[in-house]
Amino acid sequence: MSSNEIIGTETLKVYEQPAQNVLRSAIDILNADSIGHYKRQSAGLLSSEQEKEQRYKEKQKICLTKRLKRRIDEAHRSRKNRRKQKENLKKNISTYPEAADLLNVRNAPGRPRTEEAQPMLLQTITDIALYGSAAHERRQSDIYRSVKTLDELCVPINAKGDFYISISALYLRLLPKRSNSIEGKRHVNTCPVKLLKSQNDKHCTHPDGPKQVCFISQDDKSRVNIGLAAAQLQAPVIMHVEYRVSLPDHDWVVAPRHKFIPSVYAGITIKANGFGKPDAVEYTGPTYIAIRSGKHSSSTAFSHCLDFERLVELPEFEDITKDNGVVKPVLILSVDGGPDENPRYEKVITVAIHYFSKFNLNALFLATNSPKRSCFNRVERRMAPLS
């Protein structure tokens, strides 16, 4: 309990003082007894026992009065000390503003909102809910519909160590089902994440994991010129072709249109028990480079088919492509948008059907990047040091 007192032009809040109030009540009782003793003494009705009791109560009253004065002085000194510490803290923060974050000092009273005390909370919720989520059912907004439950979202957030949030507080940070309802108006600061409806299908994990999935990233690199002179920043390469080469008296390139076509196939390693973790799909793994002559052949869907069939038999790719000597039933090929790789072309579809029937696959995925986004193909990162 507290009350307000007006002193001058300032309004001070006066709080209850239980210890002082107990002492004041005891002193008031002793004062009332003293008045009764004085009246009996003036009337000549006071006995010797009552006089002895009166002297004892007077001593007790003096002791309680001293204790009350000490309590009042201690409260005054504590109030003065707190005021001085507050002024010193404000002065130090004005001199060193970065100290406010270390001391967790706020200008406004009361408990701060969770988003203010933990600024990266909403972004962390979005990052965790993004993997394994579904798009809006009508593709009309940038809302992620998470396949996770509240418990599955709350546990990894608190496990990071930088955040702590309860399940009810986490629910209020997600988009409500209806924003115009009474319950929906409690969702003030939200992230673009919405819980999945109960009738939607959930993406289930495969019990065997990486043992059933083969992930290959393929790409054709830039053609390599043959026979460039050293003055043109590349040493000459010894070549053998089945046609006559004449050497006139000149110093330019002998075979300017004869080039090598390197086709790179990167096996992608997938960690076990890594569902929902982006780092479970690594950038490491074996690399196969098929080189063909640009003068005698070209890069087509059928040439990639021959390269893949040769790759499957390589011992270096056995862990990537096979399980117990059999090609894994799920094949994922990450390709670029060229006509020899893009899955929208007929020849590429024909080769994909050949893969599906020859290797007895359960599923085949040909993934290509959006236009001008082929640099995000994993094989590009693998071959970047050689470019």
C-alpha positions in Angstrom: 0.0 0.0 0.0 1.2 3.5 -0.7 -0.2 7.1 -0.6 0.8 10.4 -2.1 2.0 13.4 -0.2 2.4 16.9 -1.7 5.6 18.7 -0.5 6.0 22.1 -2.1 5.3 21.5 -5.8 6.5 17.9 -5.9 4.3 14.8 -5.3 6.1 12.1 -3.4 4.9 8.5 -3.1 5.0 7.4 0.5 5.1 3.7 1.0 3.9 1.7 4.0 6.5 1.2 6.8 5.5 -2.1 8.6 8.4 -2.1 11.1 7.9 1.5 12.1 4.1 1.0 12.4 4.6 -1.9 14.8 6.8 0.2 17.1 4.4 3.2 16.9 1.5 0.9 17.9 3.4 -0.4 20.9 4.3 3.1 22.0 0.7 4.2 21.7 -0.5 1.3 23.9 2.1 2.3 26.5 1.0 5.9 26.4 -2.6 4.9 27.0 -1.5 2.8 30.0 0.5 5.7 31.4 -2.5 8.0 31.3 -4.5 5.4 33.3 -1.7 5.1 35.9 -1.5 8.9 36.3 -5.2 9.2 36.9 -5.1 6.5 39.5 -2.1 8.2 41.1 -3.9 11.5 41.3 -6.9 9.9 42.9 -4.6 8.1 45.5 -5.7 4.6 44.3 -2.2 3.5 42.9 -0.7 0.5 44.7 3.0 -0.2 45.1 2.8 -3.1 42.5 1.2 -0.7 40.0 3.9 1.9 40.6 6.6 -0.8 39.9 4.7 -1.8 36.7 4.5 1.9 35.7 8.3 2.4 36.0 8.9 -0.8 33.9 6.6 0.5 31.2 8.3 3.9 31.1 11.7 2.2 30.5 10.1 0.0 27.8 8.6 3.1 26.2 12.1 4.8 26.1 13.6 1.7 24.5 10.9 1.5 21.9 11.2 5.2 21.1 15.0 4.8 20.5 14.3 1.9 18.2 11.7 3.9 16.3 14.1 6.8 15.9 16.8 4.4 14.6 14.4 2.9 12.1 13.4 6.4 10.8 17.0 7.5 10.5 18.0 4.3 8.6 15.1 4.8 6.2 16.2 8.4 5.6 19.8 7.3 5.0 18.7 4.5 2.6 16.5 6.9 0.7 19.3 9.4 0.4 21.8 6.7 -0.7 19.4 5.4 -3.4 18.9 8.9 -4.7 22.6 9.5 -4.8 23.3 6.2 -6.6 20.6 6.9 -9.1 22.1 10.3 -9.9 25.6 8.8 -10.2 24.3 6.0 -12.5 22.5 8.6 -14.7 25.7 10.7 -14.8 27.8 7.7 -15.8 25.4 6.5 -18.5 25.3 10.0 -20.0 29.2 9.9 -20.1 29.4 6.3 -21.3 26.2 5.4 -23.3 27.4 1.9 -23.9 27.2 1.2 -20.2 23.4 1.3 -20.4 23.3 -2.0 -22.3 25.7 -3.7 -19.9 23.8 -2.6 -16.8 20.4 -3.3 -18.5 19.1 0.2 -17.7 15.9 1.4 -19.2 14.3 4.9 -19.2 10.7 3.6 -19.0 9.4 1.9 -15.9 8.0 -1.6 -15.8 9.0 -4.8 -17.4 10.1 -4.6 -21.1 8.4 -6.6 -23.8 10.1 -9.8 -24.8 11.0 -8.4 -28.2 12.8 -5.5 -26.6 14.8 -7.6 -24.2 15.6 -10.1 -26.9 15.8 -8.2 -30.2 16.6 -11.2 -32.5 13.8 -13.4 -31.1 11.3 -12.8 -34.0 14.0 -13.5 -36.6 15.1 -16.6 -34.8 11.5 -17.9 -34.8 11.3 -17.3 -38.6 14.6 -19.0 -39.3 13.6 -22.2 -37.3 10.1 -22.3 -38.7 11.3 -21.7 -42.3 12.7 -25.2 -42.9 10.1 -27.8 -43.5 7.3 -25.2 -43.8 4.6 -24.8 -46.4 3.6 -21.8 -48.4 0.3 -20.0 -48.2 -2.5 -22.3 -49.4 -3.5 -19.8 -52.1 0.0 -18.3 -52.7 -1.4 -14.9 -51.8 1.0 -13.8 -49.1 4.6 -14.3 -47.8 3.4 -16.3 -44.8 5.2 -19.5 -43.8 2.9 -22.2 -42.5 5.1 -24.2 -40.2 4.7 -28.0 -39.9 6.1 -27.8 -36.4 4.1 -27.7 -33.2 4.6 -25.0 -30.5 6.8 -27.4 -28.5 9.0 -28.2 -31.5 9.4 -24.4 -32.0 10.0 -23.6 -28.4 12.6 -26.2 -27.5 15.2 -25.2 -30.2 14.7 -21.5 -29.4 15.4 -22.0 -25.7 18.2 -24.5 -26.5 20.2 -21.7 -28.2 20.9 -20.2 -24.8 20.4 -16.6 -26.0 16.6 -16.6 -25.6 14.0 -17.8 -23.2 10.3 -17.7 -24.1 7.3 -19.7 -22.8 4.9 -21.6 -25.1 2.1 -19.0 -24.5 4.4 -16.1 -25.3 5.7 -17.9 -28.4 2.1 -18.4 -29.6 1.4 -14.7 -29.3 4.4 -14.0 -31.6 2.9 -16.1 -34.4 0.2 -14.9 -36.8 -3.3 -15.6 -35.4 -6.0 -17.5 -37.3 -8.2 -14.4 -37.3 -6.7 -11.0 -36.5 -10.1 -9.3 -35.9 -11.1 -11.6 -33.1 -10.6 -10.9 -29.4 -7.9 -13.5 -29.1 -6.3 -12.4 -32.3 -5.9 -8.8 -31.1 -3.5 -10.1 -28.4 -1.0 -10.9 -31.2 0.7 -7.5 -31.3 4.3 -8.0 -32.5 4.4 -11.1 -34.8 6.6 -12.8 -37.3 5.4 -14.1 -40.7 4.8 -17.7 -39.3 1.5 -19.4 -39.0 0.7 -22.8 -37.5 -0.3 -25.4 -40.0 -4.0 -26.4 -40.2 -4.8 -29.8 -38.8 -6.2 -31.1 -42.1 -3.0 -30.4 -44.1 -0.6 -33.2 -44.8 2.7 -33.2 -42.9 6.0 -34.0 -44.6 7.2 -37.2 -43.0 10.8 -38.1 -42.7 12.2 -41.2 -44.4 13.2 -43.9 -41.8 16.5 -44.6 -43.7 17.5 -41.0 -44.4 20.7 -40.4 -46.5 21.0 -44.2 -47.2 18.1 -43.8 -49.7 19.0 -40.5 -51.3 21.6 -39.7 -53.9 22.3 -36.0 -54.4 24.4 -35.0 -57.5 25.1 -31.4 -58.6 26.2 -31.1 -62.2 27.4 -28.2 -64.4 29.4 -27.6 -67.6 32.3 -25.2 -67.0 33.8 -22.8 -69.4 35.5 -24.3 -72.4 39.3 -24.5 -72.3 41.3 -23.3 -75.3 44.1 -25.6 -76.6 47.3 -24.4 -78.2 47.3 -20.8 -76.8 50.8 -19.4 -76.7 52.5 -18.7 -73.4 52.4 -15.0 -74.2 48.6 -15.3 -74.0 48.8 -16.4 -70.3 48.4 -20.1 -70.9 51.1 -22.7 -71.7 50.7 -24.8 -74.8 49.0 -28.2 -74.4 50.2 -31.3 -76.2 47.3 -32.8 -78.2 46.9 -35.7 -80.6 44.2 -35.6 -83.2 43.4 -37.7 -86.3 44.0 -35.0 -88.9 47.0 -33.3 -90.4 48.1 -30.0 -88.8 50.1 -27.6 -91.0 52.5 -25.1 -89.4 52.8 -21.9 -91.5 55.2 -19.2 -90.6 53.0 -17.4 -88.1 52.7 -17.2 -84.3 48.9 -17.2 -83.8 46.9 -20.1 -82.5 47.1 -23.2 -84.6 43.7 -24.6 -83.6 41.7 -21.6 -82.4 38.4 -23.5 -82.4 39.6 -26.6 -80.7 38.6 -26.6 -77.0 38.0 -28.9 -74.1 34.5 -29.2 -72.6 34.8 -30.0 -68.8 31.6 -31.4 -67.3 31.7 -31.4 -63.5 29.6 -33.7 -61.3 29.8 -33.0 -57.5 28.6 -35.7 -55.1 26.8 -34.0 -52.1 27.2 -35.6 -48.7 24.1 -35.7 -46.5 24.4 -36.2 -42.8 22.2 -38.7 -41.0 19.5 -37.5 -38.5 19.6 -34.0 -39.9 16.0 -33.3 -40.9 15.2 -29.6 -40.7 18.9 -28.6 -40.4 20.3 -26.7 -43.3 23.9 -27.7 -42.5 23.0 -31.4 -42.8 23.4 -31.0 -46.6 27.1 -30.3 -46.9 29.2 -28.9 -49.7 31.8 -31.7 -49.4 32.0 -34.9 -51.3 33.7 -36.5 -54.3 34.0 -34.7 -57.6 34.0 -36.2 -61.1 35.1 -34.2 -64.2 34.4 -35.6 -67.7 36.4 -33.9 -70.4 35.5 -34.2 -74.1 36.7 -32.5 -77.3 34.6 -29.5 -78.4 35.7 -30.1 -82.0 34.5 -33.7 -82.2 31.5 -33.7 -79.8 29.3 -31.4 -77.8 27.6 -31.2 -74.4 24.1 -32.7 -74.7 21.6 -34.5 -72.4 22.8 -37.8 -73.8 26.5 -37.1 -73.1 25.5 -36.3 -69.5 23.7 -39.6 -69.4 26.8 -41.5 -70.4 28.8 -39.5 -67.8 26.3 -40.4 -65.0 26.3 -44.1 -65.9 30.1 -44.0 -65.7 30.0 -42.1 -62.5 27.7 -44.6 -60.8 30.4 -47.3 -61.3 33.2 -45.3 -59.8 34.4 -46.6 -56.3 34.8 -43.0 -55.1 31.1 -42.3 -55.6 29.9 -45.6 -54.1 28.9 -44.1 -50.8 27.0 -41.3 -52.6 25.2 -43.3 -55.2 24.7 -46.8 -53.8 23.6 -48.6 -50.7 24.6 -52.3 -50.4 25.7 -52.3 -54.1 22.3 -51.0 -55.4 21.7 -47.5 -56.7 19.7 -45.5 -54.1 16.0 -45.3 -54.9 15.8 -41.5 -54.7 18.0 -39.4 -57.1 18.3 -35.6 -56.9 20.1 -33.8 -59.7 20.9 -30.1 -59.3 21.5 -28.6 -62.7 21.7 -25.2 -64.5 19.3 -23.7 -66.9 21.1 -24.7 -70.2 19.3 -26.7 -72.9 21.4 -29.8 -72.2 20.4 -29.8 -68.5 17.1 -27.9 -68.0 14.2 -30.4 -67.2 11.7 -28.5 -69.4 13.4 -29.8 -72.6 12.3 -33.0 -74.3 15.7 -34.7 -74.5 16.4 -34.1 -70.8 13.0 -35.6 -69.9 13.9 -38.6 -72.1 17.2 -39.1 -70.3 15.4 -38.7 -66.9 13.0 -41.5 -67.9 16.0 -43.6 -68.9 17.5 -43.1 -65.4 14.2 -43.9 -63.7 13.7 -47.2 -65.6 17.3 -48.4 -65.7 18.2 -47.8 -62.0 14.7 -48.8 -60.7 14.2 -45.5 -58.9 11.3 -44.6 -56.6 11.7 -40.8 -57.2 13.8 -38.6 -59.4 14.1 -34.8 -58.9 15.7 -32.5 -61.4 16.2 -29.2 -59.6 17.2 -26.0 -61.5 17.8 -22.5 -60.2 15.9 -19.5 -61.3 17.3 -17.5 -64.3 20.5 -15.7 -63.4 20.7 -17.6 -60.1 22.9 -20.5 -61.3 25.8 -19.3 -59.2 24.0 -20.9 -56.2 24.4 -24.3 -57.6 26.6 -26.3 -55.2 29.0 -27.4 -57.8 29.8 -23.7 -58.5 31.1 -23.3 -55.0 33.1 -26.5 -55.3 34.8 -25.3 -58.5 35.3 -21.7 -57.5 39.0 -22.1 -56.6 39.7 -23.4 -60.1 37.8 -20.7 -62.0 
